[in-house]
Amino acid sequence: MTAVAPDITIVGLGPGDPGQRTIAVQHALDAAVRIFVRTHPDVDLSDLLGRKHVTDVACLRQPDAEPGGRWQVANDAVCDATADGPVVLAIPGHPRFGAGMVVGTLNEAARRGLSTRVLDGISVDDLMATSLGIDPLLQDAQFFNAREFRAEDDSQAPFIGGMFTGSPLRPMLLTHVYDQAVMVGVARALARVLPPDHSVIRIFAAGMPDEEINHYTVGELPTVPGGPLVTLWVPPQGDLEAGRDPRTLQHIVARLRAPGGCPWDREQTHESLRDNIVDEAYEVMDAIDAGDPANLAEELGDLFLLICMHAQIAEENGTFTLEDVYQGISSKIIRRHPHVFGDAVANEASDLAEIWAGVKAQEKVENPDQPVKAIDGQPHSMPALVRAPKVLRKHSFSTDMPPSTADDRSRDLLRAVSAVVMAGDDPERVLRDALTEHVTGNATP
């Protein structure tokens, strides 16, 4: 009994050479009455294009259409042709590897109730693995469609942080590096997670007679030519070398705290590191005040190191992890910015007060046990002289003193502090208590 052919058979042609097609694919092509071919500028498909009843649908692509509709005209042409009998759609490479037209054709066929079948072909990852003598699966490689990184507008470059999901701890395979705009976008993405001197292998026409394999660095990539048959292989870094990945610092801190790690780091607690947080924050402030971006980056690193230390100590105590910290702050920021991540509208900064008040009120309802600030609305541990301006801007204090110069005021402040010290009291505690009494209405102006 002869099996009934499906309405549409989609076949993978591999790199083009008929000798590299599967037997099933070649049988489907030889038996086909009507063939649609999506040609590729660098793939030789002359054995197919010379036949009768073969249509090249590459010219039907609409590059200016929305991403999901660029192949719609071609999808319709293939599906319409089934009215006269089964058809074959032939795709270079593997039909399930980066072929947008295949996805569109299958979706359109399903919408029309047409039957389909997909036959495998050699994919670019198969060819690349053979060319480089590697096993992407055993090496836990990451696969990326480089077209997603196309650099169209340099003004958006500062705002792509976090968009690239590649990890330098695992090798990366980037296919479809179609042109220079794509290559520049890839270079920009890789530069966020890898140093400029990190090696990158460029493979052109993998598995074909004119194959080329060249070695470059991440820093050189913006000037390296792209092309329809260009693929990039990026080797990984070691677990202590990938310093541009935040997980590396997390791993380093865990190593320091683990048995056999650093004796000093292993002794630290939340309490012993408490004041370090403030000290490092002041170092950050000094770098800002000095207008020193290089030092600011270093000091922010020191501050982040302490965050990782506290998170590691917490994980050892079974209370929370660094991932919990990421999750908590991400959820909070998204929740408090419904005008960016939701449907709320705020065209001016002045529009935000009502939005934030509503969000915070809802947070209190959902988290009634959340820690509260001091009575004056400031953190309990904030230094008194730092909190004084914040409190007095909301709760004015009349001094009934005549106007004075800056020098007079500085001497008055020094005199007052000196009097407190000479009396054996702590100026920090005295001022803090005075501010609290003033806010609660117990102090005499």
Secondary structure by P-SEA (a helix, b strand, c coil): cccccccbbbbbbcccccccccaaaaaaaaaccbbbbbccccccccccccccccccccccccccccccccaaaaaaaaaaaccccbbbbbbccccccccaaaaaaaaaaaaacccbbbbbcccaaaaaaaaacccccccbbbbbcccccccccccccccccccccccccbbbbbcccccaaaaaaaaaaaaacccccbbbbbbccccccbbbbbbbcccccccccccccbbbbbbbbccccccccaaaaaaaaaaaacccccccccccccccccaaaaaaaaaaaaaaaaccaaaaaaaaaaaaaaaaaaaaaaaaaccccaaaaaaaaaaaaaaaccccccccccccccccaaaaaaaaaaaaaaccccccccccccccccccccaaaaaaaabbbbcccccccaaaaaaaaaaaaaaaaaacccaaaaaaaaaaaaaaccccc
